[in-house]
């Protein structure tokens, strides 16, 4: 059985890596007024953060089902199955779009996979699936490994500007105002597929140290880990943090990821986070 791998743009897997591993990508969009831009195709993360400074905060849009159907039908000409890895179903209808499209397409078995997270943490699943598919494993053999990864997968992130969460309806006006006054940096994580507060930390440094300690608790249990440091237009800070962490945790393989336009719309510039799993 020949298996294809699909993910959506919110995995933010670099194009060259997607092409190398033959990962197919379905884009979500950000909408500025009447202008709809597909992330990773029409607008890069860097362009987005420049644009958002001069515009109203955009809205975001999931891919139309027709895009999934068209891609799956194309893949059916060459593949027997497709594993479709997507943004958490608790914050987007993208996963459900893949489910619906899969039931409409003949000639290929579609295995939708809810990552229950986003960004490169979601991307880890797609990368693993693509590597295993490249080794000739079937979808029925790959899905159990993805579920095994989910058991050790962790992700925590900190927002720098609470107003984005407040405007997106994820934080009340009072919470945003008080939080800004107190320099509160809420640590967030996914619980039951939705973004929830984990802890409130007073400063960015303390927040990053807390995330580092959480990684350390897992890494101390032995084994090797893969981690991604994720930033919203803060590459220099991400690289500095990566250097610190690499010196501290030799059994963890670190990479740098980013919050692209769709996720950046909700978190705002300056957000930083990290996710990891046991290899």
N, C-alpha and C positions, 0 to 999 in steps of 0.2 A: 504493500500500500504506500503510495506516494503522498506525503502530507505537506501542505502549504501552511505558512504562518502569516497571520494578519494582525495588526494592532492599529490603534488610532493615534492621532498626532500628539495626544497628551502624554504619551510615553516619552516623547522628546528624545528618541534615539537618533543620533546624528545620521544624516543621509548616507554617508559613505559606509557606515556600519550596517544600516538597513540593506544597502545594495550588496555588501559583501556576504551577508547571511541570508539574502533573498527574502527579507521581511517586507510584506506589502503593507502600505499605510493608508488609512482612511482619515481625512482631515476634519477637525472641528473648525468652527469659524468664530471670529470676533466681529462685531457689527458696530461701526461708528456712524451713527445717523442712518443714511441710506447706503452706506458702503459696507459690503460684506467681504471680509478678507479671510481666506483659508490659511490657518497657521501652518508653518513649515513650507508653504507653497507661495502664497501671496505676500506674507509678512513674516519676517524673522523676529526672534525675541528682542534683539537689539533695536530693530526698527519700531517694534511695538512700544517699548519703554520710552523712546523719543516721542512717538506720536501721542501717547497718552498724556504727556505733560502739556500738550497744546490743545487737548480735546476733552470733551466730557468722557466720563468712564464708559467704555463700550459695554454692550451686552454680548452674551455668548450663545452659540447655536450648535446643536449636535448635528451629525451628518444625516441627510435624508435617507430613508430606507432604500430608495432607488439606487443610491451609490453602492450600498452593500450588495444588492441584488446583482448589479452590473459586474462588480468585482468577482463575486462568487461564481457567476456564470462564466466569466473569462477563465477563472482558475479551474473550473470543471473540465475544461478542454485538456488539461495536463495533469491534474491531480485527482486523487480519489477522496481526499479529506482535507479539511482546513481547520486549524485551531485559531480562533479569533479572540485575542486578548484585549480587554478593554478597561477603561476608566471605571472606577467604582460605580455600581448601579445606584448607590445611595445619593450620588450628587449629579448624575447625568443619565439620560435615557439612551446613551450610546450602546451600552451592552444589550438592552432590550431590542434596539434596532437590529443588531446582529442576530439575535434570537429569531425575530420576525422574518428577516430576510432569509435566514437559513431554512426556514420551513417553506419558503416560496421557490427555492431553487432545486432543480432536479439534477441528478448525475454526480453529486458530490455530497459527502457527509460533513455537516458543519458542527464543530464543537465550540460553542461560545464559552469563554472563560472570563468570569468576573474577578478582576484583580483585587477588588475591594480597596484600592488605593489609587495613586496617580503618579505621574512623572517617571523618573527612571526606576522607581520602585516597581511600578507597573511594567516598565521596560525590561526589568530582570526576567520576568516570566516569558516575555516574547523572545528574548535572547536565548534563554535556556531551551525553549521549545524549538527554535530555529536550529540550534546546535545539535539537538537530539534528532530532529527531522533529517538534518544533513548526514547523520550517521545511519540513517535508514530505519529509525524506530517509527512505529505506527502511532497514530493519534491515541489509540487505546493504551499504549505504553507510555506516552508522554504526559497525558493528563494526570496520572497518579503522582508523577514527579513534581508537577506544578502544585498539586495539593500538598505534597510533602514540604515544598518550599514555603507555603503559606503558614505552616506551623511555626516557623522560626522568623518569618518576615516581620520587621519592625520599621516604623517610620514616625519621626517627630519633626515638627517644623515650627518656626517662630516668625511672627509677622512684625515688621518694623513700624507700620502705619496702621493703626486700628480702624481708621476711617473707611478703608476698603471693605473690611468685614462688616462694619456697621451699615454702609450703603448697600451691601449685598444681602442684608437681612439676617446676617449671622451673628450680629452683636447689637444690643440696644444703644440708643444715643447716650444714655447715662453711663453705660459701661465703657463706651468709647471715650467719653469726656473724662471720666475719673481715671481710666487706664492711662490716658495720655498725660494727665497731670502727675500721676505717680510713676511714670516711666515703666509701666507694667508691660512686660513682653510675654504674652500668653503662649505657652507651649501647646500645640495642637497635635492631635493624632486621629486616626480613623477608628471608630468604634461602631460595630454593626453597619459597616459600609458608609457611615456618615462622619463628617468632621466634627470633633468634639474637643473641648478644652481638656488638657491633661494636667497642667499645673500653671499657676501664675508666678512668674519670676520677675524680679524688679529691674534687672538690666540685661542687655544683650549678652554681655560676657558671662553672666551667671546662667543664662538660658543655654548658651552653647556648652558651657561646662557641664550642665545637667544632662544634656544629650550625650556628651562624651562619656559621662559616668554610666549612663544606661547602656551604651554600647559595651563599655568595659565589663559590666555585670554579665553580659552574654558571652563576650570573648573569653572571660575567665573560666568558662565552663569547658574550654578545650575545643579543638576543631578549628577549621579555617572558615573565614567569613568574607563575604563580598559586600562592600558598602559604597554608597554614592552620596556625596555632599552636593546639595542642590541649592542654587541661589537665584534670586531675582535681580539681575543686573548688578551683581556684586562679585564679579569673578576674582578680583584681587583678594577680597576677604575669604572667599571659598578656598583659594589656593593656600593662603596662610594657615587656615584651619586644617586643611589636608596635611600640610607639612607637620603640624603639631601632632595630629592623630597618628600619622605614619610612624613617628618616633615612639609613640606611646603603645601602639598596638601592632606588633610585627606579624600577628597571625590574621590581619585583616587587609584585604586588597581594596584600595580606595580608588574611586574615580570621581570626576566632577560632572554634575548634571545641572539642569537649569529649569526654572519655572517659566514656561513659555507664555504666549499671549492669553490663552484661555484660562489657565490656572492663575497666571499673573493678574488677570482682571479681578479675581476674587481675593488674592493675598496682598497685592500691591508690591511696588518696588522695594527692595531691601530685605525681603523675606529670605530666610536661610533655614535649611533643614538637612536631615540626613536619614537615610534608610539603609537597612542591612538584612542579610539572611545568612544562614549557615550553608556553606557549599557542600 
